[in-house]
Amino acid sequence: MSTLILGGGVTGLAAAWHLQQRGETVEVWEAGASVGGWMKTLPWEGGHFETGPQGVLWQKGTAVDRLFSAIDLPFRAPGTGARWVGKGGRLIPVPASPPALLLSPLLSLGAKLRMMGEPFIPVRGAEPEEGLSAFIARRLGKGVATELLPAMVAGVLAAPADILSVDAIPKLRHWEASGSLVNGIRKGGVSHMVVPTGGMGQLPIRLAARLATVRPGLRAEGLEPLPGSRWRVRGGGEVREADRVVLALPAYEAAALLGTVAPQSAGALGAIPYTSVDLWHSRHTPLPALKDSFGFLIHPPEGRGYLGSLVPSWMDPQSAPEGLMQLRSFIGGAFGKPADLEAWEGIFARLRSWIPTLGEAVAFRHERAERAIPRPELGHRARVKAALEGLPPGLDWLSNARFGPGVRDILEGLEGWR
Ligand SMILES: Cc1cc2nc3c(=O)[nH]c(=O)nc-3n(C[C@H](O)[C@H](O)[C@H](O)COP(=O)(O)OP(=O)(O)OC[C@H]3O[C@@H](n4cnc5c(N)ncnc54)[C@H](O)[C@@H]3O)c2cc1C
């Protein structure tokens, strides 16, 4: 069986790795000059910065652990750094344990009491598809859905929780299916954020090094069916025939290729919206309270387009030169970007409004992540179903829009994929 995988992001490379492990012949085409898609670590004077994921959720005995071990990927587990939610004009610590949450000012008393009843809420069937906020309100109460969820979701998907499907975070339904979220989380165990040594970009680089044929700089431009469910792919002046073609691509890229050969799939994939986000990386004199922390998220209505900031130099000390603290601030997303957040002065003013003692940046840089994050709005389940059902034999589509937003979701999804 020969498979041509289109897309050399982490999804395409990990899929190729699984197929190669099963003895299949695999080739990967990647449109960009190098592999990794959003998962790239780029040099920045005396350190580096991430274009996409800052870390990956790891746990012993899980898909992430199995892949990291199989490809001998060394990584660093920084532990549980302090984190905050910005609300009511100040940063409120996120409690490290559920009992501590009961004492925290993050939630109102009514919200806390209602939340404690979660284990006794009956499990609901998967259909019809529920909204994300509605799901959280049903299980944990309206207080959690309105007071805590929006910041958490903005931090992962850069979008308002109330327009999203519960399928935006597939783990939620998975946990509920085991009786309750509390039970599901307890059974699943706690994952830790880890970063490969040298940055996230080391994961695709190392995966690609283990694969027989990876072709960076080759963009697929056309798909053509052949007899016997085989496929011909054209791009960059090359032509390849394969028993199977896997589109490991963002939904809109897959839709463009599937246009004439699978119109139903193309229509459904083309209807999946994506969110763009602005990332500002900055270096400062370390602040004791912040330098050993994960970072903070802002309750979206208060953030007015400023979603929060992480501290990459805590997760990955190699990212910043000795003696400096590196921040990464998230701007805009589906919340829109006000004019004052177009330039560094505005970003810094917002940072200072939450951390008044933060000193001027000694260096900063801006990256725009265009159509970077899928936005699984209500109706996402039907769109993914229609897309997969509309694919002719010999074609498949893999993506975080199918498996879930994080690298962990993708790697878990791929273990169950055939
Ligand atoms: C800013 C940001 C922060 C994130 N933070 C985290 C985090 O901290 N933790 C976490 O777990 N996840 C995080 N994520 C999510 C995670 O990065 C993604 O889920 C994951 O990288 C998606 O990988 P992918 O391979 O599916 O897609 P992509 O990375 O988009 O890869 C698709 C690849 O296909 C290529 N391509 C496109 N068209 C063609 C074509 N016609 N022919 C050939 N190749 C083509 C593209 O060049 C690209 O390399 C973050 C994402 C972003 C954007």
The ligand as an SDF file (V2000), in Angstrom:
LIG
                    3D

 53 58  0  0  0  0  0  0  0  0999 V2000
   -0.4510   30.4890   17.8320 C   0  0  0  0  0  0  0  0  0  0  0  0
   -0.7630   29.0460   18.1460 C   0  0  0  0  0  0  0  0  0  0  0  0
   -0.5070   28.5460   19.4080 C   0  0  0  0  0  0  0  0  0  0  0  0
   -0.7800   27.2060   19.6950 C   0  0  0  0  0  0  0  0  0  0  0  0
   -0.4870   26.7240   20.9510 N   0  0  0  0  0  0  0  0  0  0  0  0
   -0.6370   25.4030   21.1980 C   0  0  0  0  0  0  0  0  0  0  0  0
   -0.1520   24.8450   22.4150 C   0  0  0  0  0  0  0  0  0  0  0  0
    0.4540   25.5360   23.2420 O   0  0  0  0  0  0  0  0  0  0  0  0
   -0.3360   23.5080   22.6230 N   0  0  0  0  0  0  0  0  0  0  0  0
   -0.9290   22.7070   21.6830 C   0  0  0  0  0  0  0  0  0  0  0  0
   -1.0580   21.4950   21.9210 O   0  0  0  0  0  0  0  0  0  0  0  0
   -1.3720   23.2060   20.5080 N   0  0  0  0  0  0  0  0  0  0  0  0
   -1.2240   24.5250   20.2330 C   0  0  0  0  0  0  0  0  0  0  0  0
   -1.6060   25.0290   19.0250 N   0  0  0  0  0  0  0  0  0  0  0  0
   -2.2610   24.1340   18.0570 C   0  0  0  0  0  0  0  0  0  0  0  0
   -1.2700   23.2980   17.2510 C   0  0  0  0  0  0  0  0  0  0  0  0
   -0.1760   24.0880   16.8860 O   0  0  0  0  0  0  0  0  0  0  0  0
   -1.9470   22.7520   16.0060 C   0  0  0  0  0  0  0  0  0  0  0  0
   -3.0480   21.9600   16.3820 O   0  0  0  0  0  0  0  0  0  0  0  0
   -1.0310   21.9120   15.1280 C   0  0  0  0  0  0  0  0  0  0  0  0
    0.2340   22.4780   14.9680 O   0  0  0  0  0  0  0  0  0  0  0  0
   -1.7230   21.7110   13.7760 C   0  0  0  0  0  0  0  0  0  0  0  0
   -0.9010   20.9230   12.9770 O   0  0  0  0  0  0  0  0  0  0  0  0
   -1.3740   20.4450   11.5260 P   0  0  0  0  0  0  0  0  0  0  0  0
   -0.3060   19.6140   10.9550 O   0  0  0  0  0  0  0  0  0  0  0  0
   -2.7240   19.8280   11.6140 O   0  0  0  0  0  0  0  0  0  0  0  0
   -1.6050   21.7710   10.6990 O   0  0  0  0  0  0  0  0  0  0  0  0
   -0.5200   22.8630   10.1340 P   0  0  0  0  0  0  0  0  0  0  0  0
    0.4940   23.1510   11.1780 O   0  0  0  0  0  0  0  0  0  0  0  0
   -1.3550   23.9730    9.6030 O   0  0  0  0  0  0  0  0  0  0  0  0
    0.1820   22.0860    8.9570 O   0  0  0  0  0  0  0  0  0  0  0  0
   -0.3900   21.9440    7.6840 C   0  0  0  0  0  0  0  0  0  0  0  0
    0.7470   21.9330    6.6940 C   0  0  0  0  0  0  0  0  0  0  0  0
    0.2090   21.7230    5.3740 O   0  0  0  0  0  0  0  0  0  0  0  0
    0.9790   22.4960    4.4690 C   0  0  0  0  0  0  0  0  0  0  0  0
    0.1640   22.6770    3.2570 N   0  0  0  0  0  0  0  0  0  0  0  0
   -0.8910   23.4930    3.0620 C   0  0  0  0  0  0  0  0  0  0  0  0
   -1.3850   23.3380    1.8180 N   0  0  0  0  0  0  0  0  0  0  0  0
   -0.6240   22.3870    1.2070 C   0  0  0  0  0  0  0  0  0  0  0  0
   -0.6570   21.7720   -0.0700 C   0  0  0  0  0  0  0  0  0  0  0  0
   -1.5690   22.1000   -0.9970 N   0  0  0  0  0  0  0  0  0  0  0  0
    0.2940   20.8270   -0.3710 N   0  0  0  0  0  0  0  0  0  0  0  0
    1.2300   20.4750    0.5610 C   0  0  0  0  0  0  0  0  0  0  0  0
    1.2870   21.0250    1.8000 N   0  0  0  0  0  0  0  0  0  0  0  0
    0.3650   21.9620    2.1180 C   0  0  0  0  0  0  0  0  0  0  0  0
    1.2430   23.7840    5.2150 C   0  0  0  0  0  0  0  0  0  0  0  0
    2.3620   24.4580    4.6700 O   0  0  0  0  0  0  0  0  0  0  0  0
    1.5070   23.2570    6.6220 C   0  0  0  0  0  0  0  0  0  0  0  0
    2.8820   23.0030    6.8510 O   0  0  0  0  0  0  0  0  0  0  0  0
   -1.3340   26.3610   18.6990 C   0  0  0  0  0  0  0  0  0  0  0  0
   -1.5820   26.8650   17.4150 C   0  0  0  0  0  0  0  0  0  0  0  0
   -1.2840   28.1870   17.1250 C   0  0  0  0  0  0  0  0  0  0  0  0
   -1.5010   28.7030   15.7300 C   0  0  0  0  0  0  0  0  0  0  0  0
  1  2  1  0
  2  3  1  0
  2 52  2  0
  3  4  2  0
  4  5  1  0
  4 50  1  0
  5  6  2  0
  6  7  1  0
  6 13  1  0
  7  8  2  0
  7  9  1  0
  9 10  1  0
 10 11  2  0
 10 12  1  0
 12 13  2  0
 13 14  1  0
 14 15  1  0
 14 50  1  0
 15 16  1  0
 16 17  1  0
 16 18  1  0
 18 19  1  0
 18 20  1  0
 20 21  1  0
 20 22  1  0
 22 23  1  0
 23 24  1  0
 24 25  2  0
 24 26  1  0
 24 27  1  0
 27 28  1  0
 28 29  2  0
 28 30  1  0
 28 31  1  0
 31 32  1  0
 32 33  1  0
 33 34  1  0
 33 48  1  0
 34 35  1  0
 35 36  1  0
 35 46  1  0
 36 37  1  0
 36 45  1  0
 37 38  2  0
 38 39  1  0
 39 40  1  0
 39 45  2  0
 40 41  1  0
 40 42  2  0
 42 43  1  0
 43 44  2  0
 44 45  1  0
 46 47  1  0
 46 48  1  0
 48 49  1  0
 50 51  2  0
 51 52  1  0
 52 53  1  0
M  END
$$$$
